[in-house]
Amino acid sequence: MGVILPVARAVVASAGLPLVTSVRHWSTEDSTRVVIGLQKKVQYEAARTTDPDRIFFDLYGARLSPALMGESQEQVRDGFLKGLAMTQLTQDVTRVVLDVSPVSDYSAFYLPGPPRLIVD
């Protein structure tokens, strides 16, 4: 299994925004999965950059859990994932950045119960 960052207790964020509660990851020989735990489904936008290779997700109407504030950056070395960072970009936008090895493609989708954004 991969690294699991701390999960926040059921705390309501300021202004009633749902929290990003955890970021977990694990890999096999040919894939890496990142799971972003949420209190409820939020809108997001994904983008990719090269040199360095990064995939980032802006989660709109979401705040980082207080338990994750101190875990803002991590070197990973897990399959295609080399590192991850989280930041409260604005009052109501959380950004999760994945530093990755050069990959040809990725996908992102939601799963309910509990709500989470899956990145493969």
DSSP file (Angstrom, degrees, kcal/mol; ACC not computed):
  #  RESIDUE AA STRUCTURE BP1 BP2  ACC     N-H-->O    O-->H-N    N-H-->O    O-->H-N    TCO  KAPPA ALPHA  PHI   PSI    X-CA   Y-CA   Z-CA
    1    1 A M              0   0    0      0, 0.0    25,-0.1     0, 0.0     3,-0.1   0.000 360.0 360.0 360.0 160.8    0.0    0.0    0.0
    2    2 A G        -     0   0    0      1,-0.2     2,-0.2    23,-0.0    24,-0.2  -0.136 360.0 -66.4 -90.5-171.4    1.0    3.6   -0.4
    3    3 A V        -     0   0    0     22,-0.2    22,-1.1    -2,-0.0     2,-0.5  -0.557  42.3-153.8 -78.3 139.4    1.4    6.4    2.0
    4    4 A I  B     -A   24   0A   0     -2,-0.2    20,-0.2    20,-0.2     3,-0.1  -0.970   7.2-147.4-117.2 119.4   -1.7    7.8    3.6
    5    5 A L        -     0   0    0     18,-1.4    18,-0.1    -2,-0.5    63,-0.1  -0.473  45.6 -71.1 -77.8 158.3   -1.6   11.4    4.8
    6    6 A P        -     0   0    0      0, 0.0     2,-0.5     0, 0.0    -1,-0.2  -0.112  45.3-134.2 -55.3 142.6   -3.6   12.2    7.9
    7    7 A V        -     0   0    0     -3,-0.1    15,-0.2    15,-0.1     2,-0.1  -0.851  21.3-126.5 -97.6 131.4   -7.4   12.1    7.6
    8    8 A A        -     0   0    0     13,-1.0    13,-0.1    -2,-0.5     2,-0.0  -0.412  22.2-112.5 -73.6 149.6   -9.2   15.0    9.2
    9    9 A R        -     0   0    0      1,-0.1     2,-2.3    -2,-0.1    58,-0.1  -0.305  55.1 -75.0 -68.1 167.4  -12.0   14.5   11.7
   10   10 A A  S    S+     0   0    0     -2,-0.0     2,-0.4     2,-0.0    -1,-0.1  -0.440  77.7 156.9 -70.0  81.6  -15.4   15.5   10.6
   11   11 A V        -     0   0    0     -2,-2.3     2,-0.5     0, 0.0     8,-0.2  -0.895  41.7-129.7-110.7 137.6  -14.8   19.2   11.0
   12   12 A V        -     0   0    0     -2,-0.4     3,-0.1     6,-0.1     5,-0.1  -0.776  27.3-130.1 -88.8 126.3  -16.8   21.8    9.1
   13   13 A A    >   -     0   0    0      4,-0.9     3,-1.7    -2,-0.5    52,-0.1  -0.229  36.7 -79.0 -69.9 161.4  -14.5   24.3    7.3
   14   14 A S  G >  S+     0   0    0      1,-0.3     3,-1.3     2,-0.2    -1,-0.2  -0.292 119.8  20.8 -58.9 148.0  -14.9   28.0    7.6
   15   15 A A  G 3  S-     0   0    0      1,-0.3    -1,-0.3    -3,-0.1    -2,-0.1   0.604 126.2 -82.6  64.9  14.0  -17.7   29.4    5.4
   16   16 A G  G <  S+     0   0    0     -3,-1.7    -1,-0.3     1,-0.2    -2,-0.2   0.648  81.9 154.3  72.0  14.4  -19.2   25.9    5.2
   17   17 A L    <   -     0   0    0     -3,-1.3    -4,-0.9     1,-0.1    -1,-0.2  -0.526  48.4-108.0 -76.4 142.8  -16.9   24.7    2.4
   18   18 A P        -     0   0    0      0, 0.0    45,-2.2     0, 0.0     2,-0.3  -0.352  36.5-121.8 -67.3 151.8  -16.2   21.0    2.2
   19   19 A L  E     -b   63   0A   0     43,-0.2    20,-1.9    -8,-0.2     2,-0.7  -0.674   5.4-128.2 -96.7 147.9  -12.8   19.8    3.2
   20   20 A V  E     -bC  64  38A   0     43,-2.6    45,-1.9    -2,-0.3    18,-0.3  -0.881  35.5-177.9 -82.8 115.2  -10.1   17.9    1.3
   21   21 A T  E     -     0   0A   0     16,-1.9   -13,-1.0    -2,-0.7     2,-0.3   0.707  49.4  -5.1 -98.7 -22.8   -9.6   15.2    4.0
   22   22 A S  E     - C   0  37A   0     15,-1.0    15,-2.3   -15,-0.2     2,-0.4  -0.990  43.8-149.6-164.2 159.4   -6.8   13.0    2.7
   23   23 A V  E     + C   0  36A   0     -2,-0.3   -18,-1.4    13,-0.2     2,-0.3  -0.950  26.5 174.8-136.9 119.0   -4.5   12.2   -0.2
   24   24 A R  E     -AC   4  35A   0     11,-2.6    11,-2.8    -2,-0.4     2,-0.3  -0.856   3.8-178.6-121.8 156.6   -3.4    8.6   -0.7
   25   25 A H  E     + C   0  34A   0    -22,-1.1     2,-0.3    -2,-0.3     9,-0.2  -0.994   8.2 167.1-153.2 152.3   -1.4    6.9   -3.4
   26   26 A W  E     - C   0  33A   0      7,-1.9     7,-2.9    -2,-0.3     2,-0.3  -0.970  15.6-148.9-159.3 162.4   -0.1    3.5   -4.4
   27   27 A S  E     - C   0  32A   0     -2,-0.3     5,-0.2     5,-0.2     2,-0.2  -0.925  10.0-164.6-137.2 156.0    1.4    1.9   -7.5
   28   28 A T        -     0   0    0      3,-2.9     3,-0.3    -2,-0.3    -2,-0.0  -0.593  55.1 -81.5-117.7-172.5    1.8   -1.4   -9.4
   29   29 A E  S    S+     0   0    0     -2,-0.2     3,-0.0     1,-0.2    -2,-0.0   0.856 127.7  22.6 -60.9 -34.9    4.4   -2.1  -12.1
   30   30 A D  S    S+     0   0    0      1,-0.1     2,-0.3    49,-0.0    -1,-0.2   0.288 122.2  40.2-121.6  11.6    2.4   -0.2  -14.8
   31   31 A S        -     0   0    0     -3,-0.3    -3,-2.9     2,-0.0     2,-0.4  -0.997  51.2-156.0-155.3 158.3    0.1    2.2  -13.0
   32   32 A T  E     -C   27   0A   0     88,-0.5     2,-0.4    -2,-0.3    -5,-0.2  -0.996  12.6-159.7-132.9 138.9   -0.2    4.6  -10.1
   33   33 A R  E     -C   26   0A   0     -7,-2.9    -7,-1.9    -2,-0.4     2,-0.4  -0.973   4.1-169.5-121.8 135.4   -3.4    5.7   -8.4
   34   34 A V  E     -CD  25 119A   0     85,-2.5    85,-2.7    -2,-0.4     2,-0.5  -0.985   6.2-162.4-120.2 133.3   -3.9    8.8   -6.3
   35   35 A V  E     -CD  24 118A   0    -11,-2.8   -11,-2.6    -2,-0.4     2,-0.7  -0.973   3.1-162.1-121.0 120.4   -7.1    9.2   -4.3
   36   36 A I  E     -CD  23 117A   0     81,-2.8    81,-2.4    -2,-0.5     2,-0.3  -0.898  17.0-145.5-102.8 110.3   -8.1   12.7   -3.0
   37   37 A G  E     -CD  22 116A   0    -15,-2.3   -16,-1.9    -2,-0.7   -15,-1.0  -0.560  21.1-177.6 -80.4 138.6  -10.6   12.3   -0.2
   38   38 A L  E     -C   20   0A   0     77,-2.4   -18,-0.2   -18,-0.3     3,-0.1  -0.927  37.6-132.2-133.1 154.6  -13.4   14.9    0.1
   39   39 A Q  S    S-     0   0    0    -20,-1.9     2,-0.3    -2,-0.3    -1,-0.1   0.834  95.7  -9.1 -73.5 -32.8  -16.3   15.7    2.5
   40   40 A K  S    S-     0   0    0    -21,-0.3    -1,-0.3    74,-0.1     2,-0.0  -0.976  92.1 -73.8-156.8 163.9  -18.5   16.1   -0.6
   41   41 A K        -     0   0    0     -2,-0.3     2,-0.3    -3,-0.1    69,-0.0  -0.327  50.8-177.4 -62.8 136.8  -18.2   16.3   -4.4
   42   42 A V        -     0   0    0     -2,-0.0     2,-0.2    20,-0.0    19,-0.1  -0.895  31.7 -98.5-129.9 161.3  -16.7   19.6   -5.7
   43   43 A Q  E     -F   60   0B   0     17,-0.5    17,-2.5    -2,-0.3     2,-0.3  -0.531  46.3-176.2 -74.6 147.0  -16.1   21.0   -9.1
   44   44 A Y  E     -F   59   0B   0     15,-0.2     2,-0.4    -2,-0.2    15,-0.2  -0.968  22.2-152.2-143.5 161.2  -12.5   20.7  -10.3
   45   45 A E  E     -F   58   0B   0     13,-1.8    13,-2.8    -2,-0.3     2,-0.3  -0.999  15.4-158.5-131.6 135.0  -10.3   21.6  -13.2
   46   46 A A  E     +F   57   0B   0     -2,-0.4     2,-0.3    11,-0.2    11,-0.2  -0.862  13.4 171.9-114.6 148.5   -7.2   19.6  -14.2
   47   47 A A  E     -F   56   0B   0      9,-2.0     9,-2.6    -2,-0.3     2,-0.4  -0.968  17.7-143.3-148.8 162.6   -4.2   20.7  -16.2
   48   48 A R  E     -F   55   0B   0     -2,-0.3     2,-0.3     7,-0.2     7,-0.2  -0.980  11.9-172.4-132.2 141.9   -0.8   19.3  -17.2
   49   49 A T  E   > -F   54   0B   0      5,-2.7     5,-2.0    -2,-0.4     2,-0.3  -0.887  10.7-145.4-126.5 161.1    2.6   20.9  -17.6
   50   50 A T  T   5 +     0   0    0     -2,-0.3     3,-0.2     3,-0.2    -2,-0.0  -0.888  65.8  59.3-123.1 158.5    5.9   19.6  -18.8
   51   51 A D  T   5S+     0   0    0     -2,-0.3    -1,-0.2     0, 0.0     2,-0.1   0.954 127.9  26.4  56.3  63.7    9.5   20.3  -17.8
   52   52 A P  T   5S-     0   0    0      0, 0.0     2,-0.5     0, 0.0    -3,-0.1   0.497 110.8-127.8 -86.0 158.7    8.9   19.4  -15.1
   53   53 A D  T   5 +     0   0    0     47,-0.3    47,-2.0    -3,-0.2     2,-0.3  -0.596  43.7 158.3 -74.7 120.5    6.0   17.0  -15.7
   54   54 A R  E   < -FG  49  99B   0     -5,-2.0    -5,-2.7    -2,-0.5     2,-0.4  -0.994  31.6-159.5-143.5 147.8    3.1   17.8  -13.4
   55   55 A I  E     -FG  48  98B   0     43,-2.2    43,-3.2    -2,-0.3     2,-0.4  -0.999  21.8-171.1-122.0 128.3   -0.6   17.3  -13.2
   56   56 A F  E     -FG  47  97B   0     -9,-2.6    -9,-2.0    -2,-0.4     2,-0.5  -0.940  13.0-156.8-127.5 151.9   -2.5   19.7  -11.1
   57   57 A F  E     -FG  46  96B   0     39,-2.6    39,-2.4    -2,-0.4     2,-0.7  -0.984   4.5-157.0-125.2 122.4   -6.1   19.8   -9.9
   58   58 A D  E     -FG  45  95B   0    -13,-2.8   -13,-1.8    -2,-0.5     2,-0.7  -0.906  12.8-157.3 -97.2 118.0   -7.9   22.9   -8.7
   59   59 A L  E >   -FG  44  94B   0     35,-3.5    35,-2.1    -2,-0.7     3,-0.8  -0.865  11.7-147.0-100.4 109.6  -10.7   21.9   -6.4
   60   60 A Y  E 3  S+FG  43  93B   0    -17,-2.5   -17,-0.5    -2,-0.7    33,-0.2  -0.557  76.7  14.1 -84.2 138.1  -13.3   24.7   -6.4
   61   61 A G  T 3  S+     0   0    0     31,-2.7     2,-0.3     1,-0.3    -1,-0.2   0.828 104.4 114.3  71.2  32.4  -15.3   25.4   -3.3
   62   62 A A    <   -     0   0    0     30,-1.1     2,-0.3    -3,-0.8    -1,-0.3  -0.961  47.6-158.8-135.6 151.5  -13.0   23.3   -1.1
   63   63 A R  E     -b   19   0A   0    -45,-2.2   -43,-2.6    -2,-0.3     2,-0.2  -0.951  29.3-106.1-126.8 149.2  -10.6   23.9    1.7
   64   64 A L  E     -b   20   0A   0     -2,-0.3   -43,-0.1   -45,-0.2     5,-0.1  -0.520  41.6-109.8 -68.9 137.2   -7.6   21.9    2.9
   65   65 A S    >>  -     0   0    0    -45,-1.9     3,-1.6    -2,-0.2     4,-0.9  -0.392  23.9-119.7 -60.9 143.9   -8.3   20.1    6.2
   66   66 A P  H >> S+     0   0    0      0, 0.0     3,-0.6     0, 0.0     4,-0.5   0.840 115.1  61.6 -54.7 -32.3   -6.4   21.6    9.1
   67   67 A A  H 34 S+     0   0    0      1,-0.2     3,-0.2     2,-0.1     4,-0.1   0.744 105.6  46.5 -66.4 -22.8   -4.7   18.1    9.5
   68   68 A L  H X4 S+     0   0    0     -3,-1.6     3,-1.4   -48,-0.2    -1,-0.2   0.585  86.5  88.8 -95.2 -11.4   -3.3   18.4    6.0
   69   69 A M  H X< S+     0   0    0     -4,-0.9     3,-0.6    -3,-0.6    -1,-0.2   0.879  92.3  44.1 -55.5 -41.3   -1.9   22.0    6.3
   70   70 A G  T 3< S+     0   0    0     -4,-0.5    -1,-0.3     1,-0.2     3,-0.3   0.567 105.9  64.0 -80.1  -8.0    1.4   20.8    7.6
   71   71 A E  T <   +     0   0    0     -3,-1.4    -1,-0.2     1,-0.2    -2,-0.1  -0.195  63.3 133.8-104.3  38.9    1.7   18.0    5.0
   72   72 A S    <   +     0   0    0     -3,-0.6    14,-2.7    13,-0.1     2,-0.4   0.732  67.1  28.0 -71.4 -23.5    1.8   20.4    2.1
   73   73 A Q  E     +H   85   0B   0     -3,-0.3     2,-0.3    12,-0.2    12,-0.2  -0.996  61.6 174.0-139.9 145.0    4.7   18.8    0.2
   74   74 A E  E     -H   84   0B   0     10,-2.3    10,-2.3    -2,-0.4     2,-0.4  -0.973  27.3-137.7-150.0 131.7    6.0   15.3    0.0
   75   75 A Q  E     +H   83   0B   0     -2,-0.3     8,-0.3     8,-0.2     7,-0.1  -0.761  32.0 173.6 -81.9 136.2    8.7   13.5   -2.0
   76   76 A V  E     -     0   0B   0      6,-2.9     6,-0.2    -2,-0.4     7,-0.2   0.850  21.9-170.3-115.4 -61.8    7.2   10.2   -3.1
   77   77 A R  E     +     0   0B   0      4,-0.2     2,-0.5     1,-0.2     5,-0.2   0.947  38.7 142.3  58.6  52.0    9.1    7.9   -5.5
   78   78 A D  E >  S-H   81   0B   0      3,-2.8     3,-2.0   -52,-0.1     2,-0.2  -0.886  71.9 -65.3-125.8  98.0    6.1    5.6   -5.9
   79   79 A G  T 3  S-     0   0    0     -2,-0.5   -47,-0.1     1,-0.3   -52,-0.1  -0.422 119.4  -9.6  62.4-125.9    5.8    4.3   -9.5
   80   80 A F  T 3  S+     0   0    0     -2,-0.2    21,-2.8    20,-0.1     2,-0.5   0.654 120.0  91.1 -78.5 -16.0    5.0    7.2  -11.8
   81   81 A L  E <   +HI  78 100B   0     -3,-2.0    -3,-2.8    19,-0.2    19,-0.2  -0.713  43.1 169.2 -87.4 123.5    4.4    9.6   -8.9
   82   82 A K  E     -     0   0B   0     17,-3.4    -6,-2.9    -2,-0.5     2,-0.3   0.675  64.5 -20.9-104.3 -24.7    7.6   11.5   -7.8
   83   83 A G  E     -HI  75  99B   0     16,-1.6    16,-2.8    -8,-0.3    -1,-0.4  -0.978  52.5-147.4-172.6 165.0    6.0   14.0   -5.4
   84   84 A L  E     -HI  74  98B   0    -10,-2.3   -10,-2.3    -2,-0.3     2,-0.3  -0.995   8.5-171.2-146.1 152.7    2.9   15.8   -4.4
   85   85 A A  E     -HI  73  97B   0     12,-2.2    12,-3.1    -2,-0.3     2,-0.4  -0.988   3.9-163.3-141.6 148.3    2.0   19.2   -3.0
   86   86 A M  E     + I   0  96B   0    -14,-2.7     2,-0.3    -2,-0.3    10,-0.2  -0.992  14.7 167.2-132.1 140.6   -1.2   20.7   -1.6
   87   87 A T  E     - I   0  95B   0      8,-2.2     8,-2.9    -2,-0.4     2,-1.2  -0.996  42.7-118.7-150.3 152.4   -2.0   24.4   -1.1
   88   88 A Q  E     - I   0  94B   0     -2,-0.3     6,-0.2     6,-0.2   -25,-0.1  -0.785  34.2-175.2 -88.8  94.8   -5.0   26.6   -0.4
   89   89 A L  E     -     0   0B   0     -2,-1.2     2,-0.3     4,-1.1    -1,-0.2   0.913  66.0 -10.3 -62.9 -48.2   -4.7   28.6   -3.6
   90   90 A T  E >  S- I   0  93B   0      3,-1.6     3,-1.0    -3,-0.2    -1,-0.0  -0.791  91.9 -78.4-136.7-178.1   -7.5   31.1   -2.6
   91   91 A Q  T 3  S+     0   0    0     -2,-0.3    -2,-0.0     1,-0.2     3,-0.0   0.809 131.2  21.0 -54.6 -32.0  -10.1   31.2    0.1
   92   92 A D  T 3  S+     0   0    0      1,-0.1   -31,-2.7   -29,-0.1   -30,-1.1   0.147 109.8  80.2-129.4  21.5  -12.2   28.6   -1.7
   93   93 A V  E <   -GI  60  90B   0     -3,-1.0    -3,-1.6   -33,-0.2    -4,-1.1  -0.978  53.3-167.4-132.0 121.6   -9.8   26.9   -4.2
   94   94 A T  E     -GI  59  88B   0    -35,-2.1   -35,-3.5    -2,-0.4     2,-0.5  -0.886   9.6-153.5-104.1 136.6   -7.5   24.0   -3.1
   95   95 A R  E     -GI  58  87B   0     -8,-2.9    -8,-2.2    -2,-0.4     2,-0.5  -0.939   8.0-169.0-113.4 131.9   -4.7   22.9   -5.5
   96   96 A V  E     -GI  57  86B   0    -39,-2.4   -39,-2.6    -2,-0.5     2,-0.5  -0.985  10.3-164.7-116.5 123.0   -3.3   19.4   -5.5
   97   97 A V  E     -GI  56  85B   0    -12,-3.1   -12,-2.2    -2,-0.5     2,-0.6  -0.928   4.7-161.5-114.1 128.5   -0.1   19.1   -7.6
   98   98 A L  E     -GI  55  84B   0    -43,-3.2   -43,-2.2    -2,-0.5     2,-0.6  -0.940   8.0-152.0-109.5 116.9    1.3   15.7   -8.7
   99   99 A D  E     -GI  54  83B   0    -16,-2.8   -17,-3.4    -2,-0.6   -16,-1.6  -0.797  31.5-179.9 -83.8 122.1    4.9   15.6   -9.8
  100  100 A V  E     - I   0  81B   0    -47,-2.0   -47,-0.3    -2,-0.6   -19,-0.2  -0.843  34.0-109.9-126.5 157.6    5.0   12.7  -12.2
  101  101 A S        -     0   0    0    -21,-2.8     2,-0.2    -2,-0.3   -21,-0.1  -0.455  68.3 -70.5 -69.9 158.0    7.4   10.8  -14.4
  102  102 A P        +     0   0    0      0, 0.0     2,-0.3     0, 0.0    -1,-0.1  -0.365  67.7 177.5 -55.9 119.8    6.7   11.4  -18.1
  103  103 A V        -     0   0    0     -2,-0.2     3,-0.1     1,-0.1    -3,-0.0  -0.927  33.5-138.9-125.8 151.6    3.4    9.6  -18.8
  104  104 A S  S    S-     0   0    0     -2,-0.3     2,-0.3     1,-0.2    -1,-0.1   0.817  79.5  -4.8 -80.2 -29.9    1.4    9.4  -21.9
  105  105 A D        -     0   0    0     15,-0.1     2,-0.3     2,-0.0    -1,-0.2  -0.987  53.3-170.5-158.5 161.3   -2.0    9.7  -20.4
  106  106 A Y        -     0   0    0     -2,-0.3     2,-0.3    -3,-0.1    13,-0.0  -0.964  10.3-151.1-148.8 162.7   -4.0   10.0  -17.2
  107  107 A S        -     0   0    0     -2,-0.3    13,-2.5     2,-0.0     2,-0.4  -0.974   4.4-164.2-135.8 153.6   -7.6    9.9  -16.2
  108  108 A A  E     +E  119   0A   0     -2,-0.3     2,-0.3    11,-0.2    11,-0.2  -0.999  18.2 154.9-137.5 138.9   -9.6   11.5  -13.3
  109  109 A F  E     -E  118   0A   0      9,-2.0     9,-3.4    -2,-0.4     2,-0.3  -0.984  35.3-109.6-158.2 160.0  -13.1   10.6  -12.1
  110  110 A Y  E     -E  117   0A   0     -2,-0.3     7,-0.2     7,-0.2    -2,-0.0  -0.672  19.8-168.2 -93.8 148.2  -15.3   10.8   -9.0
  111  111 A L  E   > -E  116   0A   0      5,-2.3     5,-1.9    -2,-0.3     2,-0.1  -0.995  17.6-139.7-127.8 138.2  -16.5    7.9   -6.8
  112  112 A P  T   5 +     0   0    0      0, 0.0   -72,-0.0     0, 0.0     0, 0.0  -0.399  63.6  67.6 -88.7 170.0  -19.2    8.4   -4.2
  113  113 A G  T   5S+     0   0    0     -2,-0.1     3,-0.0     0, 0.0     0, 0.0   0.921 125.1  16.5  56.4  72.9  -19.5    7.1   -0.7
  114  114 A P  T   5S-     0   0    0      0, 0.0    -3,-0.1     0, 0.0   -75,-0.1   0.645 112.2-118.7 -78.6 157.3  -17.2    8.5    0.6
  115  115 A P  T   5 +     0   0    0      0, 0.0   -77,-2.4     0, 0.0     2,-0.3  -0.371  46.9 158.1 -64.5 134.1  -16.7   11.2   -2.0
  116  116 A R  E   < -DE  37 111A   0     -5,-1.9    -5,-2.3   -79,-0.2     2,-0.6  -0.982  40.2-130.3-158.2 146.8  -13.2   11.0   -3.6
  117  117 A L  E     -DE  36 110A   0    -81,-2.4   -81,-2.8    -2,-0.3     2,-0.4  -0.884  27.4-154.8 -98.6 124.0  -11.4   12.1   -6.8
  118  118 A I  E     -DE  35 109A   0     -9,-3.4    -9,-2.0    -2,-0.6     2,-0.5  -0.854   8.8-169.3-103.3 132.4   -9.5    9.2   -8.4
  119  119 A V  E      DE  34 108A   0    -85,-2.7   -85,-2.5    -2,-0.4   -11,-0.2  -0.984 360.0 360.0-123.3 120.4   -6.5    9.9  -10.6
  120  120 A D              0   0    0    -13,-2.5   -88,-0.5    -2,-0.5   -12,-0.1   0.342 360.0 360.0-113.5 360.0   -5.0    7.0  -12.6
